[in-house]
Structures are given as structure tokens and as C-alpha cells.
Amino acid sequence: MASDGTHGALPLSREVRVAAVDIGTNSVHMVLAAVDQQLRSFSVLTTEKTPVRLGERDPETGDLTSQAMERAMQALNHCRQLADSHGSHAVVGVATSAVREAGNGREFLALVEQKLGFQVDLVDGREEARLIYLGVLSAMDFAGAPHLILDIGGGSTELILADSHDTRSLSSLRVGAVRLAQDFGFYGALTTERVQFLKTFIQGMLEPAVCKVQQRLAVGESPVLVCTSGTAMAIGSLLALRLGTTSRSLNGLRFGLGHVQELMQELVTLDVEQCRRLPGLSERRADIIVTGGLILETAMELLNTQEMVLCKRALREGLIVNWMLHHNLIVDRFAYQSNIRRRTILHQAQKYGVDRERAERVARHALLLFEACRHDLDPVTAEARELLWGAAMLHACGRHISSVGGYHKHSWYLVRHCTLLGYSESEHLILAALVRYHRRSSPRKRHEAWLSLQDAGQQRCVQQLSPLLRIAVALDRRPQAVVERLDVVLTARTMTVRLTPFPGANISLECWSLDNCRTEIEPALGRKLRVEVVEALAAAAAG
């Protein structure tokens, strides 16, 4: 096995399976990913997490205890077996603060290699921060704006300032949820004085990194705060439950500083047993949720940021991206980041057997219609061009389940419940609804796809874009293209669609399809739909 965990040269198959293992202070985590060598992207097949509490070191020597090492070996052996059972081509692993600070940390990693047959790199704090950045980069569209990434682990906290072009600051601080709980004790409700003491300590630990961030921000820049890993996700889960958030995933959800502060005011009054009974909180996190939450709250206050956005990808996914970089599956990580949204749509299209050639025809026609109508759309809808493209590419994915009847409903379900990297929850909902309403009935109040939309702005966007997708789909009723050219003319009362067929092609079916969905299209457009067929020779003479 190579030093990067790879078994020889990459296989010729399109898909390569790679396992990424992270030996943390609190848990051993593994992500098993399918890397698509053609799309140069990856999807997560399964994840594993086993609490091992390596951070509970010998109080006299600071070494990893034999009990903790045994728990970790059992967890790593399970990861090894799982990776092998899935035919993984490589297993890459890192160990972070608990192992790097222990006197016998390297001895433990040598034992892992000897017994389990894969190398684990002992990474320093800055390298840990870089890998976290790569993981977030693979999941979020930075859109050129600066982002702060906060990763609160068991033994350390990483703070990264970056944009879609480069990192500006990488910091790793020796304050984490487990470390704080062990060093200062958390056994019951905290007094106001105790809370203030802990927050003052946390502030002192975070300030050097925060100062570095502030020095490297340009005047007027206001970075987005991205929070990753267990503490942030646990706090997010509690907040989502309290606020009645119906999202199926925490990824991309946003919460205000005020929400975090209100939650922490309650959490600090609870003991461990009371925390363990909190709905939405894992029992295994009950004894560190308060300390982790205080780090999050203090960091947001120090950074003077009023909102955080959650990201499920972090260190482990960063290991996958790093492996892809090393094997030239990604040449430029920044170009890779800029195409996240496109790649995730194409990945889902391939996954569900979408005819890409036909989907791209529908997308071209949909975007042409969009450009013709752009100045007639609401400002928010006018920015949704990429959502229309994504819906056009995925509109037929429901045929993967059933090719007849209500396949559009299957399409909605698949899109709604798939992973769309780089898309916010709001965008995901809109895209799924567009897929749902590309045929048959228009939105109805009783429809689940319509009810899932969170506000009037999202609903208006779907109402304005879905008729454009309907027209584009109606123009693609056959496996082979028959419409060579599409022109659109708008007046105050009409939309005229001029169709130029390929020489010798009969487009009566397409004209019939447009006429058949007229009753759904015209009310949404606020215009009468006219269809004109232009013979190819006449079009050439006119052009």
C-alpha cells in the first residue's frame, strides 16, 4: 500500500472507492466515498462514528490510556473491515490533537499500521485546518466572497479565513469541547460566575486567531461564518427542533447569534442527566454540549457575526479531496470549487440514468426562454437561472422509478431527498418544485411539493419558472431532436414561440404538446401562448 493509502495504480473503472478515517479526541470517524473519475467528483456512500474518548489521557503522564487505545483499535478495525467489504481502493487516515499531544501518540499509530495495515498521518493544527477547508470547499459555493470556517472539535478548535481563491488564515487553537469539560469540570448546572469564567478563558484562547482574521480582511468585507463538525451540528439540531425547522438536513441551515445565546442561557442551567434527555441531542454528547456551545457562542461574539451557516462536510471529506488532488483527479482545487453546483447536478443525473443529451436539449430551450423573459421576472426569480438549468437536467430522473404516469412526482421525491452540494436549502426546495411542475397540474395548495416551499418568494419563483420548463419539455417529446431553432417574441399580451424544425422533420407532436399544456402555461405567464412553425428555408433566408 502506498503512503497515501492507495493499493497500486488507479483502476480503469469510472468509480473508485476511497475511505477516509479521522482519529479525533472524542470519536473515530470514517467516510466511505465513491469517486467518479470522469466527473471528478465524489459522493458519500456511508459514514461511521464510534466514540472512543482518546482525549481522556493519563492525568499524570498525558499519555493515551491503554483503555482508550483499545477502544480506538476496535473502532479502527471495524472501519478497516467496512472499507474492505466495500472494495475500497484506498484508506487514508489522520490523527489530530489527542494523538499529537500524547507522548505515546506515535507509538499508537505504529501499532495501528502493524495490526490493521494502513498508515495514519499525524497532522499538525494548520494541516488539520487546511483539510477542513478542503472539505467545506467541496460542499459550498463561496461565490468569491470571504468565508470564516469554525470547526469545534473535542481537543482543538480550527478557525479558517478563506475565499474561493485561497486561504488567508489557518489557525488551530488548544480549546475544544472535551478538553474544556475535562480541564474545568462539567458535572452540573453552571453559575453565572462560572459561565463568565469559562467564556473569558475561551475568549483568551480564541483572540490571537480572531486578531489574525481581522488583519486579513479588507475594509468593508463581511465574511460568512460556516460552522462544521459535531458541536455545531448538535447545536443546530437543538435549534432546528425549537424553531420548528422542517428541513430534512442540517446542511446549509442558518441560525442567528440571538438563537444561539438563548439556547445557551438554558443549557448552562442543566446538569448532564438533563442534557441527556434533551430531544434532538445524542446521549453521547450530553456531557460536552455545554462546553462546546460556549465555544461557539463566544466565537460568534468575538467575530461580531450575527449568523452562522452549517456545513456537514469537514475534515474527512477534505481527506477525500486531498487524495483526489494527489492523484490528479482535481488539477485546480479552486476551479473544482467554482463548479460544485454543476457537478452535483450532473452526478445526480448520472445516478438516476437521465438521458443527458435530451436533458441538455431541454436545458438549452429553458434557458433561452428564461433570457427572453428575464426583464419580466421578479428580481429574485431573475437570479434563479441556475436553478432552472438544474431542474431541466433532472426533470426526468423519476423515470428511474417509473416511466409512465406520475414520474414527475417521483422526480420531485428523488431531487428533494438527494444531496445537492453548493445549493442552499431554499434553492434545493425551489429546484425540486420546478422538477415536480414540469408537467401535468400546476401548483396546488394541497401538494406536498408546494407546501414544502417556505415563503411567498419561493412560491413566486416556482410560479414564474415552471411554465418555461413546461414549454422546454414539450419541445422534446422524442429521442431525436426535431427543433433546430427556437425564437421567442414577447408582447404585453402574448408569448410567441417560433419553431424551426430540422429539414424533413415533422413537429406536429411538439405543437400538440404545447397546445395541450396551454391551460396551465397561460395563467402563469399572464399571456396568451402562440406557436408559429417556420420552415427551415424561410428561416435561413430571414437569418
N, C-alpha and C positions, 0 to 999 in steps of 0.2 A: 504494500500500500504506500502511495506517495505521501509526502509530508503534509499535503493538504487533504488527506483522507481519501484520495481517489484511487480506485482499482484500475491502473493502466490507462490506455488511451480512451477517449470518449467513444461510446458505441455509435454505430451509424443510424440507429433508430432516432426518430424525431424526438421522443421523450426520454429524458434521463432523470432518474430519481436520486435525490440528494437529501440526506438527513443532517440537520444542524442541532447540536447539543450545547446547552448553556448550563454550566455548573455554577449556580448562584449561591448567595448567602442563605436564602430561605428555601429554595427548591432547585431540583434538576428539571429542566425543560427540554423538550425536543419538538422540532417541527420537521415533518416529512413533506418534501415538496417535489412536484413534478415540473421539471424544467423543460420548456419547449424550445428546442434548438433552432427552430425555424422562426417562430415569433420572437424569440429571445426574451421570453417572459417566464414566470413561474406561477404555479398555483399551489396552495397548501392542501395536501391530501388529508393529513391528520396531525393532531398535536397531542403531546403527553406532558403531564406535570406531576411530579412527586415531591411533596415536602420532605426535606432532609435536614434542615436547620444546621448546615455546616457552620454557620456563624456562632453556634453555641460552643465556643472553643474553651480549652482548659484555662481557668481563670489565673493560674499561676504561670504557666509557660506560654500561653497564647497559641498553642498548637491545636490542630484539629483533633478532636477526641476519637478514640477507636470506635465508639458507638456511632458517631456522626459519619465517619468514613465508611463504616459498614452499611449504613443506610444509603449513602451515596453510591456505593458499589452495586448494591442491589438495584437501585433505580437505573444506573447506567447499564447494567446487564440487561435489564428489561428493554431499554432503548435500543441496545445493540441487536437484540433478538427481533424487535419490531422492525428495525431498519432492514435487517436481513430478510425477514419474511416478505417485505415489500420489494425486494430486489434492488435495494439501493446501490447505486454505483459508487457513492462516496458517503462517508460520515465525517463531518467537520465539527470540531468542538472547541469551546473556550471555557476557561475558568476565570472568575472575576474576584472581587475584593476579598471574600472569605479565604480563598485558597492563596491568593497572592500575599496576604498579610500573615499567613501562618508559617511558622518556622519549618514545619514538615509538609508544606504545600506541594513542593516539587517531588518529594518522596511519594506522596499520594498519587500524583499524576503519572509517575513512573510505574506505579502499581496498576493503575488503570490500563496503561498501554500493554503491560506484561500480561495481565489477566484477560483483557477484553479485546486487545488487538487494534485499538485506534488511538491516535495521538490527540491530546488535548492541549491547546496552546494556552499558556499563562499570559493573559494580556494585561497591560497596564491601563490606568484610568483613561488616558487620552485615546488609546486604541479602542477601548470599550465604547467611548463616546462616538468615535468615528463609525463604528459598526452600527450603533443605534441610529445615527444619521442616515446611513445607507438603507436601513430597514424602513425608516419613515419616508425616505426619498422614493422608495418603491411603491408607496401606497397613497401618497398625497401629491396633489398638483400645487406646487408653490407659486405658480404663475408669476415668477420673477420677484415676488415680494419676500422680504426677510421673515424668517420664522425662528422662534425660540423653541427648542425641544427640551422638555424636562422629563427625566426618567428617574423616578424614585425607587431604588432597589432596596434590598434588605440591608446591605452594608455600605452602600455609597449612593450618591445622587449625581447624575450627569446633567450638565447644562450646556446646550449647544446653540450657538447663533449661526445660522446658515441661510442661504437662499438657493435658488435653483441653479446657480453657477458654481458656488463654492462654500466651504465652511469659513467662518470668520473667527470663531472662538470655540474651543473644545475644553471643557473643564470637568474634572471628576472630583467630588468632594466626599470626605470621610464622614458622611452623615446619612443614615438610612433608617428605615422603619424598624428592623430587627436590632440594629446596633443601638439606636436611641432607647428602645424598650429595655435592652439588657443593661446599658450603662446607667440609666437613671431609674429603671424600675417602673412597671405599669401593672398595678395589681388591683386598683380600684378607681373610683371617681377622683378626678383631679381638682384641687382647689384652684381658685383664681390665681393665687400667688404661684402655684406650681406650673400652671399653664403659661403664665408670663415668663417664668424662669426658662421653661423649655423653648419658648418662642425666641427669647433673647439669645439662647445658646445656638439655636438653628440659624438665626439671623447672622450671628458672628461667623458661622461656618460657611454660609452662602455668600456673604458680602464680597469677598475677593472675586468670585466668578461673576457676580452681578455687575461689579465695577468694570470688569473687563468687557462685558457685553455692552454696557453703556458707552464705553470709549469707542467701540467699533460700530456703533450705529450712526448713520448720517443724520444731520439735522432734519427733523420732520418725519423720520421713519418711525413707524409704529408696528412692530413685529407681531405676528400671530403666535400665540402660545399653544404649542402642541404638547400634550401630556400622554405618556406611554407607560406601559407595564402595570403590574398588579395593583399598586396603591391607587393610581389614577382610575383604573377600571373599576375597582371596588367602590371608590367614592362616586364615580359616575353611575354605577348600578344603584346605589342608595338614592342618589338624586333623581335618577330617571323614575324610580318607583314612587318617590314622594311627589314629583311634579306631574305624574300621570303620563309620562312619555310613552308612546306606543311603539316606538321603533324596535325592530327585531334585533338590531345590532347596536352596540355602543359606539362602534367606529364612526367617526365624523360628527358625533353629537357635541353640542356646545353647551357649556354651563357658565353662569356668571360668578364673579368673586363673591357677590352677596349670597348666592345659593350655598357656596362652599362654607362661608362664615357662619351662616345659620345652622348648617348641618353640624359643624364642629362645636358650636355652642352647646348642642345637645349631646354629642358623642363624649365630650370630656366629663360629663356628669355620670357616665355609665361605667360599671365595672366590666370585667372580661365576660362573665356569665351573661350579663345583659346584652353586651355586644354580640355574643354568640347567638342570641335569639332574634337579632335584627333581621327582618325579611330582606332578602336580596344580598345578604353578606355570607360568604363562606365561613364556616366554623373555624377553618384553619387560619383565617386572617383576623379572628376576633381579638387576639392579644397584641396585634400590631397596627390595627386600623387607626387608632387614635394618634399614635406617634407618626405614622405615615401621613395622615391627614393634616397634622400640624405642620409638617414639612411643606406640603402642598400649599396650604393657606399662607404660610409665611413667605414662600417663594413668590406667590402671586402678588402679595402686598409689596414685597421688596422690588419686584419688577414693574410695579404700578400697572399691571394688566388687569383689565376688567372681565376678561373672558378666557376660557380655555376650550380647546377642541381635542377630543380624544382620538387616539390612533392605536389600533390593535397591533400594528407591526412595529418591531423594535429590533433588539439585538439579534435574535435568532434569524429573523428574515434578512437582517443585514449580513449575516454569515452566508446566506444563500446568494445574495447579490455579490458579495466579495468573491465567492467561489466562481460565479459566472464571469466576473471581471478577470480573474486569473486564467480562465480558460477561453478568453476572447469571445465569449458569448455576448458580452457587452463591451464595446470598444470605448465608448464615451458615456460615463455614468450620468452626465448632465443631459445629453441628448436622450438617453434612456428615460430620465425623469420627465422630460418635456413631452414624451409620447405615451405616458402612462394611461391616459384615458382611452386613446385609440387602441392600444394593445389589449387592454382589458375587454373591450367590446369584441375585438377580433378573436380573442381567446374564447369567449363565451359562444360566439358564432360557430367556431370550430367544434367546441364541446358538444353542441346540440345539433350538429350536422347541417347547418344552414348552407344553402347553395350560395356561395359567396359572390359568384358572377351576377346572379339575379338580385341579390341583396344590394350590390353596388349600383346596379341599374336603378333600383328603386330609390336609393340614397341620392344619386345624381339628380333624378327628377324632383325629389322632395326638396333638395337644396336650391334648385333652380326656381321652384315655386316660392320658396322662402325669400330668396333675393328679390323676386318680383313684388312680394308683399311686405318687405321689411319696413318700409316707411308707414305702413298701415297698422303695424303691430304695437302693442303696449311696450314701453321701454324694457320691462323685464323679459317679455317674450322675445324681443328683438335680440337679446343676448343669448338666446337658447338654441342657436344654430347647431351646436354640437350635440345637444340632446335629441334634436330631430334626426341628425345623422345616425346616432346610436340606435334610436328606435327603428329607423329604416333598416339598419343592418340586422336587427334582432327580431323584427316583426314576425317572422315565420318560424321562430325557434320552437313554437308549440307543436309544430308538425312532428317533432321528435317523439311526442307522446301520441298524437292522433292527427292524421292528415285531413280529416273531414270535420264537418260540423263546427264545433266551438273551439277550434285550435287556437284562436286569438286569446281565449281565456287561459288556455294552457301557457301561451306565450307570456301573458301577464304574470302568472304564478312563477314561472321559471325566472323571469327577469327580476321580479320583486324579491325573490329569495336567493339570487346569485350574488356573488361578490363583484362589485364594480369599483375597482380601485380608482382613486382620484376624484370620485363623484361624491358630493355631499349627500346627506340623507334626503334633503329636499329635491335635489336633482335626480336621485335614484327613483323617488316616488313619481316624479313627472315623466321620466323616461319609461317607466313601467306602464303608466297610464296611457301614454301615447301608443305603446305596443297594443294595449287592450282595445283601443278605439280606432284601430286602422281599418276595421270592417264591422259589418253588422250595425248594431244600435249605437247611438250617440250616448254620452254620459247620462246616467240616471241616478237619482239620489239614493236609490237602494243598492247600487252596485258597490261591491267591496273596494274596487279599484278607485272609485270616486270618493268614497268615504275615507279612504286612507290618505287622501290629499289634505294637507294640514291647514291651508288657508285659502282665501279667495284669490290671491295672486297665483298660486299653483294651479288652481282650477281654471283661471282665465288663460293661463299659458297652454294648458291642455286643450281648452276650447278653441284657441286660435291656431294651434299647430296640427291637431289631429285631422282636420279636413285636408290639409296639404299632404299628409301622409296617405290618406284615403285615395286622393287623386293619383299619387305616385304609384300606389299598389294596384289601382285599377288599370294603369297603363302597362302592367307587367303580368298578364294573365297566362302567358305561355313560356315554356322553357327557353325558346329562342326570342331574341329581341325583334320587335316589328316596328317600333317607333324610332326613326332615325334622328328626329329633331323635335324639340318641344319649345314652343314660344308662348309667352303669357302676356296678355294685354289687360290691364285693369282700368276700369272707369268707375265712376261713383256708384253705378248700379250693377255692373256686370264684371265677371271674370271670363275672358275669352281664352280658351286653351286651344292653340293651333298645333295640330299634329301632322308631321311629315313622315309617312311610312317609308320603310326601305323599299327600293324598286321591286315591284311584284308582290309586295306584302298586302294582305287584307287585314285591316284593323277594325273591322265591324264589331268583333268581340270586345275590344277595348272601348269603343264608343258606347256599346251597350252597357258595359260595366260602369262607365261614368254616368250614364243616364240612370242606371239602377240605384246609384247611391246619391242622386241629386237631392232627394228629400232630407238626407242627413247633412249634406255639404252646404247647401244654400243658406239655411238659417244660421249656421256657424260662421260662414263667410260674410253674411249680411249683403250678399249679392246674388244675382242670377248667374248660373253657370252656362256658358255657351261653349260648344265644341265645334271646331272647324277642322276639316281634313284638307291638307294642302298637298297636291300631287308633287312628287319629287322633282319633276322637270320644271314645274312652275316655281317651286321653292328655289331651285338653282338659278333660274332667271331673275327672281326677285332679289336673291342674295348677292 
